Amino acid sequence: MEGSSELRMDTKSKVTSQLVDFQWKLGTAVSLDSCRSHKYPYVTVMLKVANHSGQVKNKSFEMTIPQCQDFYRQFKEIAAVF
């Protein structure tokens, strides 16, 4: 949580989804522009999430390296709370 070092949870809150699997991979996209190529590194995250009835859905998204680094820092903050 930005600006707060304390996580408060409502005791009446219910978990609506559960993370079943988390995978990631590093990739590089190549773009041709006239006579040169550019390499753009990115991270693909693939999640398996089960809803309240147990149905598992796959979700994926891509992030730039700076976005991934920020994502990682946020997860470290969450882990520190637990």
N, C-alpha and C positions, 0 to 999 in steps of 0.2 A: 504494500500500500504506500503510495507516494506521500511523503510528508508525515508518516506515522510509523513509529517503531513498534506499535502494539496492535495486534490483530484481535478484534472482538467478534465473537460468533454468537448469533442468536441461538439459544438452546432449543427453540422451536423450528429451526431450519432443518430441512430435509434434503438429503442428497438425491439429486434427480438423475445423475449419470455417474458412471464409474469408468475410470481409465483402465483398459484391459492390457494394452500394449503401446509402447512408444518406441519408434525407430527413427533414425535420421541418417542422412547421407549428404556428403559434400559433392557439389557438382560445379562444372564450369561451362558457361554458355559462350559460344564463339559467334561473333558477328563480323561479317565482311563489309568493309567500307572502302571502296575504291581498291587500293593496293595493300591495305593493311588489315589485320584482324585484331580484335579486342577480346580479351578474356575477362568474363565477369563471374567471380566465384559466388556461390549461393548455397544455402542449406535447405534441403527438403525435409520436412517433418511429416511422418506418417503415424496417425493415431488410430487405435481401435477403442471405441467407446461403447459401453453397454448402457442402455436406458433402464428405467425403473422396471420394465417388464423382462429385461434380460436380452433384448434384441441388440446385436452388435453391429455398429456401423463404422465404416472406414472414413476417416477424414484426413486430408493432407493440405499442406500449405508450404510456400517457399518464403525464405527470408534472405535478405542480404547479410553479409558477415556482421556489420555493425548492429543490425536488428537482432541477429542471433546472440551476439554478445550481451545485449541488453536483456533479452529473454532469459539467458543464463543467470545474469545478476538478479533478476526478479525471482527466479526459482531458488537461488541461494538464500534470499531474504525470507522466502516462505519457509524453507527448511529450517532456518534459524529459529523461527517461531515455534516449531514443533520440538 
